[in-house]
Amino acid sequence: MKFLPYLLLIFSFIIGYLGLTFVYVFAVAIISTLLMFAPRRRQLREQPQAPDQNMLLDGAFLIAQQTILHFILFALGIFMARMLVG
């Protein structure tokens, strides 16, 4: 379970390398976000929170962060595929 998010990042790279659509990358990012919710919540419980912190905004930030990260690896996979073919 500890290494599953890293395997999903590699999977996003493979999706880009194979030339699949971004919809698959978004689905993988959502799965990765669901895997990261529990450790993130545990981390926030251990540290003192600011009084104005909103958990919904934190969740939206985590989804955006995972989507951007997976998209970067997806784009890198597309770039590597085109460099090797051409």
N, C-alpha and C positions, 0 to 999 in steps of 0.2 A: 504494500500500500504506500510505502514511503517513496518508491521510485515511479509510481504510476503516472504522476503529472509529467515527469521527464519523458516517459514513453509516449505520452500523448503529444508532447512537443515534437518528438521524432515522427510521429504519425502525421502531424500537420506538414512537416517537411516532405514526407512521402506523398501526401495528397497533392502538393504543389508540383513535385517531380513528375507525377503521373498525369498532371494536367487536368485534374478534376476541378469542379466549380467551388467557389468560395462558400457555398451553402454547407458543404461538408466541414469546412474549417470552422464555421460558426457553431455547428453542432458539437464538434470536438472541444471548442472553447467553453461551451455551456457545460459539458460533462466535466471538464477540468475545473470550472468554477464550483460545481457542486462538490467536487472532491476537496476543494480548498476552503469551503465554508466552515467546516468544523475546526480545523487548526486555527483559522483566522479568528473565529469566535473565542476559542480558548485563549489565544494570545491577548485579545482585547479584554477578557475577564481578568487576566493576571496583572495588567498594567492599569494604573489609575486613568479613568476616562475624563475627558473634558466635559463640562456640563452641557455643551451645545452639540455634542457628537450625535449624529443620527445614523442608526443602524441600516436604514433603507438606503441612504446615500452611500454608506460604506459598501453595501452589497452591489449597488449600481457601479461604483468605482471598481470593485473587484471584477465584475463582468466585463467592463470596458478594458481593464488592464489585461485580462486573459485573452480577450478578442484581439487586441493590438499585438500581443506577444505571439499568438498563433498565426496571425496574418503576416508578421515579419518572417516567420519560418516558412510559411506557405510561399511568400514571394521569393525567398531564398531558394526554395525547391524549384520554382519556375525558372529562376535565373540559372541554376546549375543544370537543369535539363536542357535549356537552350544553348548553354555554353558547350555541353558535351555533344549535342547533336550537330550544331553548326560548326 
